[in-house]
Amino acid sequence: MDAESGFEVKPVYRPEDVPPDAPIGEPGEYPYTRGVYPTMYTKRPWTMRQYAGFGTAAESNARYHQLLKAGTMGLSVAFDLPTQMGYDSDDAIAHGEVGKVGVAIDSLDDMRQLFAGIPLDQVSTSMTINAPGSVLLLLYQLVAEEQGVPGAALQGTIQNDILKEYIARGTYIFPPKPSLRLVADTFAYCRTEIPKWNTISISGYHMAEAGASPAQEIAFTLADGIEYVRAALAAGLAVDDFAPRLSFFFVARTTLLEEIAKFRAARRMWARIMRDEFGARDPKSLMLRFHTQTAGVQLTAQQPEVNLVRVAIQALGAIAGGTQSLHTNAYDEAIALPTEKSARLALRTQQVLAYESGLTGTVDPFAGSYAIEAMTDEVEREATALIERVFSYGSVVDAIEQGFQKEEIETSAYRIANEIDAGERVVVGVNRFTIDDSERYEPLRVDPAIEAGQVARLAKLRADRDSVAVEAALGDLAKAAQGTENVLPLMKDALRLRATVGEVCHTLRGVWGVYHPVERF
């Protein structure tokens, strides 16, 4: 069977399948095929970061304490859909979705509760938030300041990748142009205020979950990265002032060899792009550093325990591919939110790989494999051709508006689905090795009373705060949004006064408008 990226997988690979001048190189050296650091995991393993967040801030805080106690090295916050879309929990459009797929965060009060008892200068925090990413980052900074932790001590990442929302996910708010301005403003703000923070996590993960092949995943992700760099340069930033803080986010599938090749190809391509197209000189600007999450879309509700095996294989691919941090999905996520036990098992999977497998004893153990090196070249070739097709439209935004990336991903998803339906691509427990008896499973459920609790908290907040000061601060933010001033300091002022996430986003909606995709028939 062909690889998911479309090239032929040969039964046997030989020396002639690898060009004699293949740019393999050394770990920690350009073009970083073998990894961005010379020692990789031989000195310390990757960051084990577990994605969690559900219900109320208090419930999510309890889960974070459990994960830290179990040995996780970094937190990763999941937000509910209203928060991701910039709506408060008492907004009519939020009804029925509060706390469902992540934690509801409406204000500084909620963010304070989310990180209660967690010293923010001692953990690395990733926040999966895009359109209102800058708003949640500022709330995090305000909580840190209340703890006495300066911005210079904070480490973590906001996803802040709006372009992939237009392509594959849909939690956008504003049109592309002001959205890119907000991204550039975040780059500039963090450079001086939160210098260790990764200001964006350019994400292929969600494109892969929508059906993108490995080559499409890295092609469309790197193309988005190019667009963000261009936006920052157009805003007057110097490439080596912001590029070292760019990071990426990829999926790890069960197709082990192709995934390892994908990660190696992506590093090599980004190093060349940054050096040759943008003239970056700082080695850190050339390094593609990335977080990986195992493939949620490949988890099955049928025989869910089999997902434990899938996740282990996916994690192996991410580690052998050189990831900087990793989240392993829980085996029951195809059914419901993970239980405490299943989340702990997901973390234990990483710990077994780190401390029992021997993987951390040597750097890039698959280097020199005829199959891996040939596949790395194949993925790079396919992805490079796709990037050229994206920019044949003019820009990533132009390609998005023409529906190019979305159509390519949907075609790939349809092809894989047909192969599964025909039994050509085996999914254990789904189209082969099935069982008749359905096994009982008791999922974790979100209490619908959470919404009422959040609404009550918001009513109390609005009654207690200085509403005149909040309105004045939001007015100042609107004026800044109309001009070219960096909006983040004014957003922070409003949030400190306990303006809500929804109020800040509505203020910007009033100036920038909202995005409505063009329907294509």
N, C-alpha and C positions, 0 to 999 in steps of 0.2 A: 504493500500500500504506500502511496505517496505521503510525504510529510504534510502536516496541516498547512504549511506555508506554500505547498504546491510543487516542490521539487521532488525528484525521484529519490527514494531511499534505497541504496544499493544493498544487495545481500552481502557483499564483501567490499571493503575499501582497501586500497593499496597505495603505496607511496606516490604513484603517478596521479592520484586524485587530489593531492595537496601540492599547490605550486611551490617550487623551490624558494621563491621569494615571499612566501606567505608571512604577513606582518605579525608574527607571534610575540616576539620580544620578551622582555623580562617583567615580572610583577613589579608594579609601582613605577614603570617607565612607559613613556609614549610608545605606542598608542593605547596602552593599558588593556590590551587583549586579555592578559592573564590576571588582571586585578588592579585596583587603584592604589594599593599599598604594598610595599615590598614583602612584608611579613604576613599580611592578611590575618588569618585566624590562629597563627602559630603562637602569638603573644596573648591574644584575648579573642574570644568568640564574637560573632555578630551580636547585635543588640536583639534580645528576645522581647518583642513588643506585642502584647496581646490587645486586640481591638475589643473594646467593651463600652457599653453605655445603653441604658434602658430605663424607662420609667422616670422617676424623679432623680434630682441631683443627689439626694441622700442615698437612694438605692444604688446608684452608680458608684458613689463614693465608697460604699461598703464593698462592692465588687473590686474596686481598685485596691483597697487594703488587702483583700484576699489574694489578689494576683501578686502584689508586692511581697506578701508573706510567703507565697509559693515560689518566689525566685525570679519573677519577671523583672527585666532590667529597664523597661520603658513602658509608659502608658500610651494608649491610642484611643481617642475619644470618638464614639459614634453619637451623632446628634439625630434627633427625630426630624421628620420631614418638615414640619412648620419652621423649625430653627434653620434648617438648610435652605429654605425658601425665603427667609427673612420675615416671618410672621410670628406674632406673639401667640401664646396658647389660648388667649381669649378672643382671638380673631375668628370670625365666622368660618373662614376657609380652613381653619385648623381643626375644626370639630371632627372627632373620631380618629385623629392621627397623633394626638399628643402622647409622647412617650412610647410610641409603638416600635419604631425601628432604631431608636436611639434615645438619648437623654434630652429632655426639654430644658433649654436654657433661654430664659427671657430677659435676664437682667444680671447686674453685678451680684445681687443677692444669691441667685442660683449658682453662678460660677464660684462664689465664695464657698458655698455648701458642697459643690462638686469636688473641691480640692481640700476640704477641711482635714487637718491633721497630716497632710502630705507636704513635706518641705520642697518647694519648687526649685530650690537651688541644688537638689540632690537627685532629681529624676529628669528624664528626657520625655517630653510629651508631644505626641503627634495628634493633630486635630483634623479629622476628615470633614472639612468644611470648605466651600468654594465661593459662591457669590457673596456671602457675608463673612468670608474668612477673616478679613481685617478687623471686623467688629468683634469676633470671638477672641482673636489674638489680643486685642486691646483689653478686653475683660480679663483675660489671663494675666496680662501685665499688671493690671490694677490689683488683682488678688495678690500677686507676688509682692508688689509694693507694700501692701498691708502687712505681709509677712516680714517686711524689711529686706526683701531680696531685690537687688537692682536688676535692671534689664540686661546688663552685661553678663549676669550670671545665669540667665535663662537659656536652656537648650531644648530644641524640639523643632517641629515642622508644622506648618499649616498647608493643606493641600492647595488651596488658592488657585486651582487650575480650571479656569472658566471655559476655555476653548473646548475641552473634551465634553463639557456639559451640553454644548450645542450639537456635538457629534453623536453622543451615545447615552447620555444619562438624563438630562432634562432639568436639573435643579439650577437653572439660570434665573436671573432677575432682570438685569439691565441689558441693553443692546451691546454688541461686541466692543464698540469703540470706547464708551465710558468704562466698561468692564476691564479693558486692557489698561486704561488710565489708572484704575484702582489698583491693579496689580503692580504697575510701575511705582505708584505712590507708596505701596507697601515695601517694595524693594528699597526705596530711598529712606523711608522711616526706619526700617530695621537696621540699615547700615550704621546709623548713628545711635539708635535707641536700644536695639536688641541685636547686637552684632553677631552673636553665635547662632541665631535662629535661621533655620532653612525657610526662606520666604515663599517657596513654592515647591510642590511635589508634582511634577509634570507626569500625568497619569495615563498609562496604557491599560491599567487594570480594568477599568470599567468598559473600555472598548473591547477588551478580550472577553469580558463577561457578556457583552452584547453579541459576540460571535466572531470578533476579529481573529485572524490567523496570527501566529507569532511574527511573521514578517510585517503584516499590517499593523500589529500592535506597536512595534518599535518604529515603523515608518511614520505613522500618524502622530505618535508621541514626540519623536524628535522634530518633526515638522512644527508641532505646537511649540516646542522649545525654541526653535528658530524664530517663530513669531514673537514670543515673549522677549527674546533678546533684542529683536528689532524695535519693539515697543519701548523697552528701557533705554536703548540708545537714542531713539527719537525724543525721549523725555530729557535727554541731556546727561544721562549717567554714563560713566566710563565702564567698558566691558569687564575689566578686572576688578572693579569696585563691587559688582553684584554677582558676577557669574560663579564665584566660589561658593555661594550660598544656594545655588540652584540644586535641586535634587529631583529624583524620579521615582516612580511607583509602578511596578510591573506585577503581572500574575506569574504563578508557577503552575503549569499543567502537569498531567501525568506522563506526557510524552517526553520522557527524561532527557534523551540525547539532544533532541531539537531545542528543548528549553535551555540547556547548558550552552548550546551554540548561539541561541538568541541573545543571552546576556553578554557573551563575549563579543558578538558582532555589534551590539548596541554601544558598548564602551568604545570600541574602535572607531565607529562612525562619529560619535559625539566629539571625540578628541580631534578628529580631522576637521569637523565642521567648525569647532570653536577656534582652532588654530588657523585654518586656511580661509574661512569665510569672514570671521570676525576679528582676526588678528590678536586673539587673546595670548598673553605671554606668561601669566601666572599659571604654573602647573595645576593649581587647584581649579582654575577655570576650565581646564581640559578634562577633568575627571568626572565621569558619569557615576555619581554615587546614587544608590537606589535602595528603596525599601521593597520588599516582596510580600505578597499575601498569597497563600495557596488558593486554588481555584474553587470558589464557591459554586460556580455554575456546573462543575463536574461532580458535586456531591449529589447523592441520590437518596430519595425518601425510602426506596426499596432497600431492604437489608442495610440499614444505616451504619451498622458496625463496620461494614466493608470500607466506609469512608475513612476509618482510622488508617487503613493501608494506603489508600489514595493520598491522604494528607502527608504521610511519611515519605512517599515517593516524591511528591511535589516539593516538600521541604528539602529533600536531598538534592533535587535539581537546582533550587535557589542557592543552596550553600555551595555546591560544586560550581555554580555559575558566578559566585563572588558577591552575593548580596551583602549590604551593610547592616540591614536589620530585617527581621522576619516576623510575620504573624502567621500562625498556623490555625486554620479554621477548626472548630469543634465538629465532631462527627455527626451531631444532630441538627446542624444548622439548616439542612434542607427541609426540616420539619418546623422548627420554631427557634426562638432565642436559645442560646446554649445554657445548660444548667451549670451550676458551680462545678460539679464533677467533670462534665465534658470539657469545660474550659480548662480545668486543671490538667486533664489528659492531653489536651492540645499543646499546652506548655511543656508537659513531660516529654512529648515527642521531640521537641527541639533539644531538650536537655539530654536525652539519650543520644541524639546525633552529635551533640557537642562534646559529650564526655565519655561516651562508650564506643563510638564508631571508628575513631581514629582519623576522621575527616580533617580535624584541626592540626594534624601533625605535619602537613605539607601544603604548599600553596598550589592551587590550580592543578589538582591531580590528573585531570583529563587532558592536559596540554600534550600535544604531540600525537594524540590518537588520530589515526588517519580519518576515522569517521567524524570525530568532533571537529577537526580542522577543516575538512571538506564541507561539513554542514554549516560551520561558521561563515565560510565564504559564500555558500548558497543563500543563507538568510540575509547576509549583507547585500548581496547582489539584488535579491528580490526587494528588499526594503529601500535600497537606494533608488531603484526604478520607480517605486511608489512615491517617494518624496519628490522626485522630479515631476511626476504627474500632478501632485498637489500644487506645486508652485507654477505649473503651466497655466493655472487659473489666475495667477497673479499673487495671491496670498492665501494663507490658511483660511481667513475669513471669507474670501471670495469662493474658495472651494467648498466651504461649509454651506454658503448661501446657494450654491448650485447642487448641494446634496451629494457631492462626490464621495466623501469618506463614509457617510451613512450608507450609501448604496453599496459600496464595496464590502463593508462589514456585513450587511444583510445578505449579500450574495454568498459570502463565506459561511455564514451561519446556516443558510439554507442547504449548502452543499454538505456540511457536516451532519446536519439533521437527516438528510436523505440517506447518507451512508450508515447512520445508526439505524434508521428505520429498515433499511435493506439488509441489516446484519453484516455489512461490510466492515464496519467499525464497531468492535465489541465493547459494550458497557456491561460489566459483570452485575448480574442481578436485575438488569433491565431488558436486554435482548438476548442474553444467554445466562445459563446457570441461575435461573429464576426458581423461586419457591412458591408454593400455593398458599401457605398459611401466612396471614398477616400477624406480625408480632406486636404485642402491646407496648406502647411507649407513651410516657406521660410528659408532655412538653411543659416548658416554663411559659406561663401566661402573664400578660401585662394587665394589671388591675385597671378597669375603665374609670375608677374613681380618681385616678391620677389627674385627669383633665380638670375635674372640679377643684382639686387641690391647687393646681397651677393657676386657675382662674382666680381663686380666692387670694393666693399670694400676690398676684398682680394687682388686685383691687386694693389690698393693704399697702403695697408699694406706692401706688399712685396717690393714696390718701396721705401717706406719711412724708413724701418727698416735697421739695420746694418746686412746685409746678411752674411758677413764673421763671425761675432760673433755668429749668429744663427747656421750656419753650424758647427762651432767649438763646440758649446753647444750640438748639436745633435750628434756629433761624440763622445763626452764624455759620453752621455747617452748610445750610442751603446756599448761602452767598458764596462760600468757598467752592462748592460744587459747580456753581455757575461760571467760575473763573478757572484759573490754572493752578491755584494754591494747592499744596498737599493737604488732603482732607483728613488724614489720620489724626493729627493733633486735635482738631476740632471734634472729631468723633469721640476721642478719648475724654475730652472735657465733658461732653454730654453724657457719656456712659458713667463717668465718675459721679455725676449728679443724679444717677439712677434712671436715666433714659433707658428705654427698653430696646432690645434688638429690633423688634418690629418698628418702633418709632424712628430709629436711625435709618433703617432700610426704606421706610415710607417717605422719609425726608428726601432721600436720594432718588427714589422713584419719581417724586414730584418734579425733580430737576432733569433727570436723565431719561425718564420713561422706562418702559418695560419691553422686553424682546418678544416678538411674535414671529415664529418661524414661518417662512413662505411654504405654503402647501404645494407639493409637486405631484402631478398626475401623469 
